[in-house]
Amino acid sequence: MATQISELASIHPDAKIGSNVIIEAFTTVHADVEIGDETRVGPNVTIFDGARIGAGCKIFPGAVISAISQDLKYKNEYTTVEIGNNTTIRECVTIHRGTADRYKTVVGNNCLLMNYVHIAHDCVVGDNVIIAGFTGLAGHCVVEDWAIIEGQVGVQQFVTIGAHAFIAGRCGVRKNVPPFCKAAREPLSYVGVNSIGLKRRGFSDVQIANIEDAYRVIYVQNSNIATALKVAEMELPSSDVKNQIINFIRSSTNGIMRGLS
């Protein structure tokens, strides 16, 4: 299949369009844009300068990619949006360029951004992430691989959501969410381990048990995080998942979500 560009689309001649790309009517692609092979761009999409879109992506009507930041500190520095391969961007998603913080906003491979998701400046979204409709990430957020965020969630700036975490719908995320957790309620709280998701992704029963043991110490048996981490380090068997949890929490300078009270 050859590249197909609608006569009703506006494509700048300097844009770099890969092989077997489809661009439908009334879409605008600016000059400093790269679109990878076999990506499909639906109608009424706007792709501004600085967009780097991988191969095999699907972009639905109304999406706006690489608009300049809404951060008032942005001073027209050169920044980008980088989107990996095989990512689906549904209707009316907005992804803004970075600022002088990271100089780029990143969305990884094999992600699904559902309708009306907003990814603000300098966010980094990992691979295999699902973000449901009407969810917004404020600036400088990090969402690690395999995380799932349900609909109508608001994520405060500079927050990190750990790998394989699950955020329930209509929550406000104001603190970091450690990996492998389920998070819900208001204020956002630990409500268990994302065991179903972990099993689907091939985690063994032993690995899941190690994760549950770590969070039992951190969130159930101890109210003081510093003490809980010391207990987990000394008393729980060594494992990669335990180390991942402890390292995440120790590096969370803006704090982690609360335990279930």
Long-range contacts (C-beta under 8 A, 24 or more apart in sequence): 6-43, 18-55, 33-66, 36-85, 48-97, 50-78, 50-79, 50-80, 50-81, 50-97, 51-80, 51-81, 51-83, 52-80, 52-81, 52-82, 52-83, 53-83, 54-83, 54-84, 54-85, 54-86, 54-87, 54-109, 55-85, 55-86, 56-85, 56-86, 57-83, 57-85, 57-86, 57-87, 57-88, 57-89, 58-87, 58-88, 58-89, 59-89, 60-88, 60-89, 60-90, 60-91, 60-93, 60-115, 61-91, 61-92, 62-91, 62-92, 63-89, 63-90, 63-91, 63-92, 63-93, 63-94, 63-95, 64-92, 64-93, 64-94, 64-95, 65-89, 65-93, 65-94, 65-95, 66-95, 66-96, 66-97, 67-94, 67-95, 67-96, 67-97, 68-96, 68-97, 69-96, 69-97, 69-98, 69-99, 69-120, 69-121, 69-122, 69-139, 70-96, 70-120, 70-121, 71-99, 71-121, 71-139, 73-99, 73-100, 74-99, 74-100, 74-121, 75-100, 77-103, 78-103, 79-103, 79-104, 79-105, 79-121, 80-104, 80-105, 81-105, 81-106, 81-107, 82-106, 82-107, 83-107, 84-108, 84-109, 84-110, 84-111, 84-127, 85-109, 85-110, 86-110, 87-111, 87-112, 87-113, 88-112, 88-113, 89-113, 90-114, 90-115, 90-117, 90-133, 91-115, 91-116, 92-116, 93-117, 93-118, 93-119, 94-118, 94-119, 95-119, 96-120, 96-121, 97-121, 98-122, 99-139, 101-139, 101-140, 102-140, 108-145, 114-151, 120-157, 126-163, 132-169, 144-179, 146-197, 146-201, 148-197, 158-254, 159-254, 160-248, 160-252, 162-248, 163-244, 164-194, 164-197, 164-198, 164-201, 165-194, 166-194, 166-197, 173-257, 175-252, 175-254, 175-255, 175-256, 175-257, 175-258, 176-248, 176-252, 176-254, 176-255, 176-256, 176-257, 177-256, 177-257, 178-215, 178-245, 178-248, 178-249, 178-252, 178-256, 178-257, 179-244, 179-245, 179-248, 180-211, 180-215, 180-241, 180-245, 181-215, 181-257, 183-257, 185-260, 187-257, 187-258, 188-257, 188-258, 189-257, 189-258, 189-259, 189-260, 189-261, 190-215, 190-219, 190-257, 190-258, 190-259, 190-260, 191-260, 207-239, 207-241, 210-236, 210-237, 210-239, 210-241, 210-242, 211-241, 211-242, 211-245, 213-242, 214-241, 214-242, 214-245, 214-246, 215-245, 218-245, 218-249, 218-259, 219-259, 219-260, 220-259, 223-259, 225-249, 225-256
